[in-house]
Amino acid sequence: MNIKTGIAIIGGGIAGITLALELLERGEKRQITILDAQGEGSFGGLAKGAFGGMMLVDTPAQRKSGIKDSPALALRDWHSFAGFDADDHWPRQWAGYYVDNVTGEVHDWITAMGLKFLPAVQWVERGLYQPGNSVPRYHILLGTAQYLIETLIRRLKAAAGDNLTLLFNHRVENFITDGDRVTGLAGHESLSGRSFHLDAGAVIIATGGIGGNLDKVRQHWPGGQPPEKILNGCHPTADGYIHDQVEALQGRVSHLERMWNYAAGVAHPTPAFAGHGLSLVPTRSSLWLDHRGRRIGPQPLITGFDTAFLCDRLAAQEKPWSWQVMNWKIARRELAISGAEHNPDLRERKFWRLVIKLLMADDGLVRRMVTESEDFIIADNLTELVRKMNGVIGRDYISAAEMQQQISAFDRQLAAGPKFHNDDQIRRLVQLRGWTGDRIRTCKFQQILDPKARPLLAIRTHLITRKTLGGIQTNLECEVLKKDGSPIPGLYAIGEAAGFGGGGASGRKSLEGTFLSGCILTARRAARVIRESQ
């Protein structure tokens, strides 16, 4: 099958959709073709099931909450976390572009479509020993990213006319070149097995990262040996194949070892593919234990400060799983699961129902997961809980007496009162509760073995992939760069495929929420460049 198009976009995720929409709504007359390896039901990609949090700078919601933010402050925080290398010129440029433009290009663009963000700005990635977000910046979409994707697709189809072709189940396998210029694509239609050949004036890569290819994740694993088991929080089509094809063109792919994995994954109760996982938003008042039921330390693990630190510590453990132990009261107040699927009130934009359930610490999610997931274990007492934990593993790694000692020591610290708290996790719980957005989701010095708060709950967790911070290197025009720094004519990259700009705009750590917004930002920038270049 031979196809001719003006603009070819590889990937039907949020970056590819945003790019096509921007071009069409700005009056692009050339034919636009989007090719995606998945079926039409997956149009929207990973973003379709995402939570919808975005790192935004100096927004009306921040100002209303008394948060003083600015691009200069955000960039200082960004550089503090990023740990850029000396030669990370384009990642630095994209970091600056992000903080200067994200509110106008993403926040204002989204709200102009009639979408809203929750009024409470969340404070994530505060940093452990070096500053992360020095102020709250994490804005959550009412309706989650699913509603955003539905809105974008609806607008895309309305703007399309005869100028848009959608090719689903089309896997791109290589680029077609004329000299050093990319002039098209070739691949196969997966359902029929027929090959296709597509000629294009411009080709844009929007294929996502490598997180769906666990072999490639292990190949590029940062800092040593990867864990024996890692859950897949992406999709197998996010396999990095196109990254390899870019390298075959002498294009530069940088920092694939920089990944934004999550520390608390559980097996998906109804998996769509092998190794499919869900990413928990871990509870803060639970204890994070190793495979023997011992508290991981000496620095105790607690979420909200440095996700990369959590992942590094867990990857270094003897076994690939860990345990979070809590009681029902902690779980119902603090437990959450990232994504649209397990947040129905947020997804369906039932704002007041969401608020009421938060205030009442509704336990519907906990009950659902206990029923559906083998990784969630409940018991009326600690001896029974340990027996069940060992039963899930099939080996008596955990001693009930030793775990009793671990938890009781923590509970005694809580019971001693604030004047005598000498535990870093408790000190950080105090800090978390100082911000309204966190206080509503954080228990106040809740002891784990409190008889009034039972049953007890243990959750077995594994590391889970999600985003790739590195990627195809681009300049600020989104042009794919060769290893010598010159652009490959006719070839562009956006979104996660480009490391959210420049082959790694976040550096070694993200301030969180830079992903959906990074996809939109790079896509809108590319649309402007491509329109101006015709």
Buried (B, 14 or more C-beta within 10 A) or exposed (E): EEBEBBBBBBBBBBBBBBBBBBBBEEEBEBBBBBBBBBEEEBBBBBBBBBBBBBBBBBBBBBEEBEBEBEBEBBBEBBBBBBEBBEEBBBBBBBBBBBBBBBBEBBBEBBEEEEBBBBBBBBBBBBBBEEBBBBBBBBBBBBBBBBBBBEBBBEBBEEBBEEBBBBBBBBBBEBBBBEEBEBBBBEBBBBEEEEEBEBBBBBBBBBBBBBBBBBEBBEEBBBEEEBBEEBBBBBBBBBBBBBBEBBEEBEBBBBBBBBBBBBBBBBBBBEEEEEBBBBBBBBBBBBBBBBBBBBBBEEEBBBBBBBBBBBBBBBBEBEBBBBBBBBBBBBBBBBBBBBBBBBBBBBBBBBBEBBBEBBEEBBBEBBBBBBEEBEBBBBBEBBEBBBBBBBEBBEEEBBBBEEBBEBBBEBBEBBEBEEEEBEBBBBEBBEBBBEBEBBEBBBBEBBBBBBEEBBBBBBBBBBBBBBBBBBBBBBBBBBBBBBEEEEBBBBBBBBBBBBBBBBBBBBBBBBBBBBBBBBBBBBBBBBBBBBBEEE
